[in-house]
Amino acid sequence: MTPVPHTPRPLTRALRLLPAGYRAEHGSELTSIALQAAEADGRLGVWREAADITAHALRLRAGLGPDKAAARIVAMAAPPAVAIAAGSCANTLAAYARQPSQLLSGRADLQVLLAVQLAIYLLWPAALVAVWLGRWTAARLCAGLGALLALISVPLLALVTLDLDGLHTFVVAGTLPWVLTGLLMAAAPRDMLGSSLRHRRALAATTVAALVPWALHTLCPSPLPFQLAPQALWLAVVITALAWAHRNRTAPLALALAALPQALGYAVVLLHPLHLTGQAILVLLAAAGVVAAVRTRRKATPAQAGGIADH
Amino acid sequence: MSDLHLQEPQLLLLTALAEAPRHGYGLITEVAAISAGRVRLRTGSLYGALQRLVHDGLIRVEREEIVDGRARKVYALTELGSQLVQEETARLRALVGELERRVSPRSSVRTRSATA
């Protein structure tokens, strides 16, 4: 009998993350492929394969398996979500460009925080460029770094603005959109991320829709409530798209998912303190969510059952 | 059939299988070769893609074998997968033909004389 080759520890750990039943059925084959693939790249190859198997395991555990429509929806939502994130960076980048001195003035801890935030605001447009070029690994890397830096900025923000009223809201609103968009990019299966004409059209429309409100706001600076108007737009998109969602119509669900990170960032601001607008938005979001859940769970009629629609 | 919109990695996998049935690592190397090194599928991504193609009825597990003490599956195109590859080939051929027609020197001369 041929001896079984030694499996490096990073690969063993990654394989352990697979659901038990799945690992029992496919673990041996996955190990075999990973060992052969890693052999060509050496030690770095082992880590790359381990990272990819980890991502695959997490997708399976999140219900984004190969036979699940959710995986298709996430793959459709991830690129527009990056476009929306990049659009929301445009305003701040324009503000920095107008007054670069604000990056250099003030306390040292404030400067560190501003530098981290500047890096976040540069990473998302970079991720969008990578998406446009079809460089998905680079796009995921930029999105992942953007999300990681957003998390790193939390303690920095707390240090700088310790006595700020509503600090929790500020922190959540400032990190949630980036972290959620980063997770969305990581969750999208690579083989379903496409650069077909249909995908490019959807991405172009989202990019324009993401940039125009911020560009208008940059040209005509307005008071605080109006500064949040572009994010309010995404909240309206989420509610409308959820209301249009249907079992055999996945595009509205993907659009709602793409706009959700920025919309939630806006909704959080309205929840502290909870006033009438916040309450109304919560009710609308909940109602749209219920409508979407009921319509997507409803059993398909025989006429609807065939084919893969809207994909 | 037209409801199935293939993304590039999926089309590359089907192309790799159009010639002959292959096992997992064979597909990784073949996809890298077909795409001139541009698309390098890793194990998890490959496995997810293969299972999705099996689920969609485009490929099937032809046989299972044991190599170096580990199980490995050999994948092959199904009739549906084969038909889809032929349709994609015809579509891409028509597109390339149209591109060649439009960028050919004779076409450029015609365009210049039309604008003059």
Interface residues (C-beta under 8 A of the other chain):
Chain A: M1 T2 P3 V4 P5 H26 S28 E29 L30 T31 S32 I33 A34 Q36 A37 R48 E49 A51 D52 I53 T54 A55 H56 A57 R59 G65 P66 D67 A71 G134 P189 R190 D191 M192 L193 G194 S195 S196 R198 G307 I308 A309 H311
Chain B: D3 L4 H5 Q7 E8 P9 Q10 L13 H23 G24 Y25 I28 L41 R42 T43 G44 S45 L46 Y47 G48 A49 Q51 R52 V54 H55 D56 V67 D68 G69 R70 A71 R72 K73
